[in-house]
Amino acid sequence: MTVEQRRHLATEIPGPESRKRLELKRTWVADGVGTVLPVFVVEAGGGVLVDVDGNSLIDLGSGIAVTTVGNAAPAVVRRITEQAQAFTHTCFMVTPYDGYVDVCAALAELTPGDHAKKSALFNSGAEAVENAVKIARRATGRTGVAVFDHGYHGRTNLTMAMTAKAMPYKHGFGPFAGEIHRAPVSYPLRDGLSGAAAAERAIDVLEKQVGADQLACVVIEPIQGEGGFVVPASGFLPAIEQWCRERGVLFVADEIQTGFCRTGDWFACEDEGLVPDLVATAKGIAGGMPLAAVTGRAEVMDAVHVGGLGGTYGGNPVACAAALGAIEAMRSLDLVARAREVGSLMERRLRAIAADHPVVAEVRGRGAMQAVELCRPGSTEPDPARTAAVSSYCHSQGVVTLTCGTWGNVLRFLPPLVIGDALLEEGLEVVAEAMTATR
Ligand SMILES: *Cc1c(COP(=O)(O)O)cnc(C)c1O
């Protein structure tokens, strides 16, 4: 690892060189493309980002759960380099190559269930979700799609309709795709329901307001990402899955944020033994290269006519090489086990912070996907202002933190799994400082 693993502030954040570039960004880049922490990065690795002013920042976000194996991970760089020197594109739909097939074989092995599986590869998470819906509709001959409150599935037209939160994802961008039906999710902090009761509530909405026989699929994040790292009460997901089975509705897991070791399993569905009909993956799959997949029961995947799935760049050979490198690193470094270690370290530190700060209504998550939800003390009234203040204090001290949640009142922590314990502790120490400084 060439990037020195330390936090170091050479200037204020953002520094003068980043500020100059920010002016260029204002000139040339559409304002709609925002940035959370406007330092311009020149190098990154392990748990550190280095910017143009020579600042080294601790990365607790992994570029939104993408660089799980670390930035510029050696196995990823080696395979990308070899592939880029050999060829960069043919279009798999024109002339195929090994990398695509090898990624699909790896997905069949790694995703939950030991049934026959096949995959199709795409460029982004949203594209994977869209294709999962296409496949489910073709396989069932039905059109309805069930999604959940606080769900996030992307920013394309279909996936905007599936995403719950209006601002900033949907506001003014309609009309949206039809046949999308939203059900209440299990959100233990806010509904206090058992998994079984929350599932009954959701199923009642789907049965009475939509009709099971109208539904092609239920699409659900096993732990909601953008929606606030909402972990459903145990039993909720298995009950939804079982209802899907009984009613001929396909159970589609959106594991785009939770997948590839993040939660301390290869996939979050494993925690309760769920076996989805289709799984959408992206983010952590390829060490930072754009790649996404739909993996599912062979007979469901094969319901689509030849030529019905694809795209010019889907499963690009360099992205596939990166995925094979990332999977190699996850295996050789045992990142499933590492995610559990990182998770228990984070949970311990976050619980200590919560004990000192009544604004923390809940610490939740699984493995290396942990969050704190901030509410007015003694209530569940969201406190987005405090959340933003804590996050920007962390940024000013050289720690990259992200927020999420329907009310913007959740601080989420998704460090690369190759971060060292000392650096992670230091990052969380800054979070603790930020809580005190913003009191
Ligand atoms: C990020 C995300 C998406 C969309 O992925 P993109 O690659 O940004 O299109 C979909 N679902 C979940 C759960 C995500 O976290």
Ligand as a Chemical Component Dictionary entry (heavy atoms), coordinates in Angstrom:
data_LIG
# 
_chem_comp.id                   LIG 
_chem_comp.type                 NON-POLYMER 
_chem_comp.pdbx_formal_charge   0 
_chem_comp.three_letter_code    LIG 
# 
loop_
_chem_comp_atom.comp_id 
_chem_comp_atom.atom_id 
_chem_comp_atom.alt_atom_id 
_chem_comp_atom.type_symbol 
_chem_comp_atom.charge 
_chem_comp_atom.model_Cartn_x 
_chem_comp_atom.model_Cartn_y 
_chem_comp_atom.model_Cartn_z 
_chem_comp_atom.pdbx_ordinal 
LIG C1 C1 C 0 -26.739 3.029  -4.923  1  
LIG C2 C2 C 0 -27.920 2.177  -4.944  2  
LIG C3 C3 C 0 -28.663 1.970  -6.113  3  
LIG C4 C4 C 0 -28.344 2.665  -7.417  4  
LIG O1 O1 O 0 -27.047 2.353  -7.858  5  
LIG P1 P1 P 0 -26.357 3.319  -8.956  6  
LIG O2 O2 O 0 -25.101 2.568  -9.316  7  
LIG O3 O3 O 0 -26.091 4.609  -8.263  8  
LIG O4 O4 O 0 -27.304 3.442  -10.067 9  
LIG C5 C5 C 0 -29.753 1.109  -6.066  10 
LIG N1 N1 N 0 -30.086 0.488  -4.929  11 
LIG C6 C6 C 0 -29.391 0.660  -3.779  12 
LIG C7 C7 C 0 -29.813 -0.084 -2.555  13 
LIG C8 C8 C 0 -28.301 1.519  -3.744  14 
LIG O5 O5 O 0 -27.645 1.707  -2.600  15 
# 
loop_
_chem_comp_bond.comp_id 
_chem_comp_bond.atom_id_1 
_chem_comp_bond.atom_id_2 
_chem_comp_bond.value_order 
_chem_comp_bond.pdbx_ordinal 
LIG C1 C2 SING 1  
LIG C2 C3 SING 2  
LIG C2 C8 DOUB 3  
LIG C3 C4 SING 4  
LIG C3 C5 DOUB 5  
LIG C4 O1 SING 6  
LIG O1 P1 SING 7  
LIG P1 O2 DOUB 8  
LIG P1 O3 SING 9  
LIG P1 O4 SING 10 
LIG C5 N1 SING 11 
LIG N1 C6 DOUB 12 
LIG C6 C7 SING 13 
LIG C6 C8 SING 14 
LIG C8 O5 SING 15 
# 
